[in-house]
Amino acid sequence: MAKGSKSRRKRPRAGMTASARSAAAPGRGKWVLVAVAVVVAGIAVYFGVRILLSEETQEPAVASPAPRPREAPPEPNSKRGLTTEEEVVDLKKQELQLIEQLKKDFPDSEQPLVLMGDVQRRRGNIEEARRLWQESIRMNPKRADVYDKLAQSAFEVDQFEEAISLWRSALETDAALPGTHDNIARALMRLGRYEESIAEIEKDLRLRPDVPLSRFLLGRAYQHLQDYEKARRNYEKVIELEPDHVNAYYGLYNVCARLRETEAAKRYLAEFKRLDTERQEAIHRYDRTENDLAIFSRGLARLCVEAHELYRTRGNGPKIEEMLKKAIALDPENASHMEKLVAFYTATNRLPEAIALCRRIEQVDPENLACQLNLGRLSMRAGRFEEAEKAFLRAITLAPNHSSGYQELARLYRQTKTKLPQARDLAQKVVELDPTAENYFVLGWACDVNGDPAGALAALQRAMQLDPENSRYGRAYRALEKREDSK
């Protein structure tokens, strides 16, 4: 028997002994069958509700793929012959050593306490984590993110009133803290206060109108209030924003069943089952590959990134580089860590190193638009114009409806005074995608160098209309107008 199965076994109802059941009149058999059918239906509803309630505690991944199995990253300073358990112990030791160093280097900052709380939270020491976060709040009451950590930990142990109070404290510090109104709504829903939860969700929707979680929670609230039409509209909006949102399909199944739309209910239930099977398989694959070494390697990498932020406030270049390099060694497939080091190399004018690191990001994340734009800009600064052109063309391929690639490639042709007809086409595309004053200014230049002064004047005039305070546009317009008048 599987562990825990005994506790899940259904017990006979009180008073229904075996002798009593055997003595039941045969004429009551059909009623027994009816009762069994009702119980089975009740179980199905119960588990459906459990599924939906579990969703309330999790923000769905917007347009994110299923988790990708990853091997545990190597620990950069590990000694040969260490077992996995010994390496995990070593990683934990490094965490504590780093935080002690941060406490020594930043004695007046609350951030080391916050980070120590995060470490304790990851280790499962929730009460110690809460104590450290509370101590950090006493040092700096303006930490909305720490109020959020405390609120989340309260929510997880069903202390919903306390969680609401802490999230409201976070909003007093940062009224636009993303997702906080949704979090308050989740707690209110757990308390059965659905009308209040709707008011909170609508506040979040005003800040972030296209977040699937907000729409899903709104659908859940209206479903509880038996306003099934509004519930359906919100669930449909969730699927429009995130077509693979599993529980939105289950919500639609429920509300359509309530509205007696049988065929629609069947379709949504079938889609829910398909997506849920895929989700469970992805979770199973991910769990098989996840292990303590991977968890603590990435945890220490995040801690190194947080430490780099502290050292950045002091302008301590060597420590910034040390922390980021260690983060990359611990979590070598994390492009965001490398991007931070690229930014540091760029700021310190270490262009070859920045370009080389961009190449690494390109290998890890070939679809990374920001990487291609950075690579192109850095190559321009280094005088590697062919490499810059390739990077910008790749950026356009990755995001044909984003103006940045066209904008940067036009700027490259402008700087090198080459491929001027293409520069004009690019500038025209940029203003179609992003009609800002600066982009019209660039279009004015492109028209002028291609022998179209009328187009240049029209573009510069539009730039002045959009940004009348910018004297550069006016000077360019008057100079071009004077030149044309003198012909």
Stockholm file with secondary structure:
# STOCKHOLM 1.0

chainA/1-487         MAKGSKSRRKRPRAGMTASARSAAAPGRGKWVLVAVAVVVAGIAVYFGVRILLSEETQEPAVASPAPRPREAPPEPNSKRGLTTEEEVVDLKKQELQLIEQLKKDFPDSEQPLVLMGDVQRRRGNIEEARRLWQESIRMNPKRADVYDKLAQSAFEVDQFEEAISLWRSALETDAALPGTHDNIARALMRLGRYEESIAEIEKDLRLRPDVPLSRFLLGRAYQHLQDYEKARRNYEKVIELEPDHVNAYYGLYNVCARLRETEAAKRYLAEFKRLDTERQEAIHRYDRTENDLAIFSRGLARLCVEAHELYRTRGNGPKIEEMLKKAIALDPENASHMEKLVAFYTATNRLPEAIALCRRIEQVDPENLACQLNLGRLSMRAGRFEEAEKAFLRAITLAPNHSSGYQELARLYRQTKTKLPQARDLAQKVVELDPTAENYFVLGWACDVNGDPAGALAALQRAMQLDPENSRYGRAYRALEKREDSK
#=GR chainA/1-487 SS CCTTHHHHSCCCCTTCCHHHHHTSCGGGHHHHHHHHHHHHHHHHHHHHHHHHHHHHTSCCCTTCCCCCCCCCCCCTTCCTTCCHHHHHHHHHHHHHHHHHHHHHHCTTCSHHHHHHHHHHHHTTCHHHHHHHHHHHHHHCTTCHHHHHHHHHHHHHTTCHHHHHHHHHHHHHHCTTCTTHHHHHHHHHHHTTCHHHHHHHHHHHHHHCTTCHHHHHHHHHHHHHTTCHHHHHHHHHHHHHHCTTCHHHHHHHHHHHHHTTCHHHHHHHHHHHHHHHHHHHHHHHHHHHHCCHHHHHHHHHHHHHHHHHHHHHHHTCHHHHHHHHHHHHHHSTTCHHHHHHHHHHHHHTTCHHHHHHHHHHHHHHCTTCHHHHHHHHHHHHHTTCHHHHHHHHHHHHHHCTTCHHHHHHHHHHHHHHTCCHHHHHHHHHHHHHHCCCHHHHHHHHHHHHHTTCHHHHHHHHHHHHHHCTTCHHHHHHHHHHHHHHHTC
#=GC SS_cons         CCTTHHHHSCCCCTTCCHHHHHTSCGGGHHHHHHHHHHHHHHHHHHHHHHHHHHHHTSCCCTTCCCCCCCCCCCCTTCCTTCCHHHHHHHHHHHHHHHHHHHHHHCTTCSHHHHHHHHHHHHTTCHHHHHHHHHHHHHHCTTCHHHHHHHHHHHHHTTCHHHHHHHHHHHHHHCTTCTTHHHHHHHHHHHTTCHHHHHHHHHHHHHHCTTCHHHHHHHHHHHHHTTCHHHHHHHHHHHHHHCTTCHHHHHHHHHHHHHTTCHHHHHHHHHHHHHHHHHHHHHHHHHHHHCCHHHHHHHHHHHHHHHHHHHHHHHTCHHHHHHHHHHHHHHSTTCHHHHHHHHHHHHHTTCHHHHHHHHHHHHHHCTTCHHHHHHHHHHHHHTTCHHHHHHHHHHHHHHCTTCHHHHHHHHHHHHHHTCCHHHHHHHHHHHHHHCCCHHHHHHHHHHHHHTTCHHHHHHHHHHHHHHCTTCHHHHHHHHHHHHHHHTC
//
